[in-house]
Amino acid sequence: MKYGLLIIILVIAALDSAAQTDSTMPAKDSLATPRAGAIASIIAGGNVSIISMDLEKLIYLKPFLILGGGIGMGITGNFTPFNEEPDQAYFTLPLHLTCNFGKGRNFVELGFGGTLLAGGGETYYPVYPMLGYRLLPLKRRKFSFRAWFYYPFGQEVPDVLTGGFGAGFGISL
């Protein structure tokens, strides 16, 4: 698991270098204007974070197939009610890689992610599969939305809400 974060970072870097070509442009027969090459968003409840800010790079392979790779930073904690001990806050560094299948603005999102949690002198890195829905704008500087289910496995994080549902609201760049 030591190399999991490094592998995800290298995959995102490779995707970004592959995207230096004109892959952010849709196929000639699909749209007359270019779609966004990236999305900046605020994520609530997802990626093993209570809240996070993410930046995602999109690579258009076909009009119906889009790869996405993202990185962010956020916060979570072991906010346990009726606990006499102080709550522990964790800094989060979520990473994900997804394939999006769809048409027009509506896509089904399948992928995996991992989140580095650091706080209180301890670090954790749970990984998780993702399944969700994504609304992608047809033009730049427009509203974007995504919602997904995920369930972390591997390393357990004590008293931190992990798994469930995430939603993100953003702007296409």
C-alpha positions in Angstrom: 0.0 0.0 0.0 3.1 2.2 0.4 3.2 2.7 -3.4 -0.6 3.1 -4.0 -0.4 6.9 -3.8 2.6 7.0 -6.0 1.0 4.8 -8.6 -2.2 7.0 -8.7 -0.2 10.2 -9.0 1.9 8.6 -11.9 -1.3 7.5 -13.7 -2.8 11.0 -13.4 0.5 12.6 -14.6 0.5 10.2 -17.6 -3.1 11.0 -18.4 -2.3 14.7 -18.2 0.7 14.3 -20.6 -1.5 12.3 -23.0 -4.0 15.1 -22.8 -1.5 17.6 -24.2 -2.7 16.6 -27.6 -6.0 17.9 -28.9 -8.0 15.3 -27.0 -10.1 17.9 -25.1 -11.8 18.6 -28.4 -14.8 16.4 -29.1 -15.1 14.5 -32.4 -16.0 16.7 -35.4 -19.4 15.0 -35.7 -20.4 15.4 -32.0 -20.2 19.1 -31.2 -19.4 22.4 -32.8 -17.7 23.9 -29.7 -15.0 22.4 -27.5 -16.0 20.9 -24.2 -14.1 21.7 -20.9 -10.8 20.1 -20.4 -11.0 20.3 -16.6 -13.6 20.8 -13.8 -13.0 22.5 -10.4 -15.6 21.4 -7.8 -16.6 21.3 -4.2 -17.3 17.7 -3.0 -19.5 17.0 -0.1 -19.5 13.6 1.6 -17.4 11.8 -0.9 -13.8 10.6 -1.1 -13.7 9.8 2.6 -13.9 13.5 3.3 -16.6 15.6 4.9 -15.8 18.3 2.4 -13.1 18.8 -0.2 -12.1 20.9 -3.2 -11.1 18.9 -6.3 -9.6 19.6 -9.7 -10.3 17.0 -12.4 -8.7 16.6 -15.8 -11.0 15.2 -18.5 -9.7 13.3 -21.6 -12.1 12.8 -24.5 -11.5 9.5 -26.2 -14.8 9.2 -28.0 -18.0 11.2 -27.9 -19.4 8.6 -25.6 -16.2 7.8 -23.5 -14.4 10.3 -21.3 -11.6 9.5 -18.9 -11.3 11.6 -15.7 -8.5 11.9 -13.2 -8.6 14.1 -10.2 -6.9 15.3 -7.1 -8.1 17.4 -4.2 -7.7 18.4 -0.6 -10.2 18.4 2.2 -11.0 17.6 5.8 -12.7 14.8 7.8 -12.7 13.7 11.4 -13.9 11.2 13.9 -16.9 13.4 15.0 -18.5 10.9 17.5 -21.5 12.2 19.4 -21.5 11.9 23.2 -17.7 11.2 23.2 -15.8 12.7 26.1 -12.5 12.7 24.2 -11.8 15.5 21.8 -12.5 14.9 18.1 -9.6 14.2 15.8 -9.5 16.1 12.5 -7.8 14.6 9.4 -6.4 16.4 6.4 -7.5 14.5 3.2 -5.9 14.2 -0.2 -8.3 12.4 -2.5 -7.3 10.9 -5.8 -9.5 9.2 -8.4 -9.5 7.8 -11.9 -12.8 7.2 -13.7 -14.3 6.2 -17.0 -17.5 8.0 -18.0 -19.9 6.4 -20.5 -22.8 8.4 -22.0 -24.1 10.8 -24.5 -24.6 14.5 -24.6 -24.5 15.9 -21.0 -25.4 12.7 -19.1 -22.8 10.0 -18.2 -22.5 7.0 -16.0 -19.2 7.1 -14.0 -17.2 4.0 -13.1 -13.8 4.1 -11.4 -11.7 3.8 -8.3 -10.1 6.2 -5.9 -8.0 6.5 -2.8 -7.7 9.1 -0.1 -4.6 9.9 2.0 -5.7 10.8 5.6 -3.2 12.5 7.9 -3.8 13.7 11.4 -2.8 13.1 15.0 0.5 11.7 13.9 -1.1 8.9 11.9 -1.8 8.3 8.2 -4.2 6.1 6.4 -4.9 5.3 2.8 -8.3 3.7 2.1 -9.1 2.8 -1.5 -12.6 2.5 -3.0 -14.6 1.7 -6.1 -16.9 4.4 -7.4 -20.2 4.2 -9.3 -22.2 7.2 -10.1 -23.9 9.8 -12.4 -22.3 12.8 -14.0 -23.8 15.9 -15.7 -21.1 17.4 -17.9 -21.6 20.8 -19.6 -21.4 21.1 -23.3 -19.5 24.4 -23.0 -16.7 25.8 -20.8 -17.5 27.9 -17.8 -20.8 26.1 -17.1 -22.2 24.2 -14.2 -21.2 20.6 -13.6 -22.6 18.0 -11.2 -21.7 14.5 -10.1 -23.0 12.1 -7.5 -21.6 8.6 -6.7 -21.6 5.7 -4.3 -18.4 4.3 -2.9 -17.2 1.8 -0.3 -13.6 1.9 1.0 -11.8 -1.3 1.6 -8.3 -2.3 2.8 -7.0 -0.1 5.6 -9.6 0.9 8.2 -9.8 4.4 9.6 -10.8 4.5 13.3 -14.1 6.4 13.9 -14.2 8.2 10.6 -17.3 8.0 8.4 -16.0 6.1 5.3 -18.2 5.0 2.6 -21.5 5.9 1.3 -22.4 8.7 -1.0 -20.7 11.8 -2.4 -21.9 14.7 -4.5 -19.9 17.4 -6.2 -20.9 20.8 -7.7 -18.4 22.6 -9.9 -17.6 24.7 -12.9 -16.0 23.6 -16.1 -12.7 25.2 -17.1 
